Amino acid sequence: MTSVVLEEEELARYGYDYENRMVSVSSLRGSETTEAISYIYDGDNVIAEYDDTGTLIAKYIYGPGIDEPHDAIYCVQFYRSRGLSPGYFH
C-alpha cells in the first residue's frame, strides 16, 4: 500500500526502502503534509521512530527471537501534544 484515499482525497502516504520496509508515513490534509513519521531499522526490526523535525518519538528493544518486541520506550510529550496515548507492548 502506498497511500490511503477516501472520496478521491489522499489522506496518508507511505514510503518504502529498497528492501520493501515501510520507512515513512505522512498524514495529509489536502496537498499539505500535516505530520510525518520515519522508521529506522536494524535488519527487519523497527528500532526507532522520528517525527518530521527529527525528534525521537519511540524506541524499540527486541528479545532474542525473530520479531519479538521486548519493550517500547515512547516520548510521551509527542503523543500528549497530539491528544493521543502511546501504545504499549505486553
C-alpha positions, 0 to 999 in steps of 0.5 A: 500500500502506498497511500490511503484515499477516501472520496478521491482525497489522499489522506496518508502516504507511505514510503518504502526502502529498497528492501520493501520496509515501510520507512515513512508515513505522512498524514495529509490534509489536502496537498499539505503534509500535516505530520510525518513519521520515519522508521529506522531499522536494524535488519527487519526490526523497527528500532526507532521512530522520528517525527518530521523535525527529527525528534525521537518519538519511540524506541524499540528493544527486541528479545532474542527471537525473530520479531519479538518486541521486548519493550517500547520506550515512547516520548510521551510529550509527542503523543500528549501534544497530539491528544493521543496515548502511546501504545504499549507492548505486553 
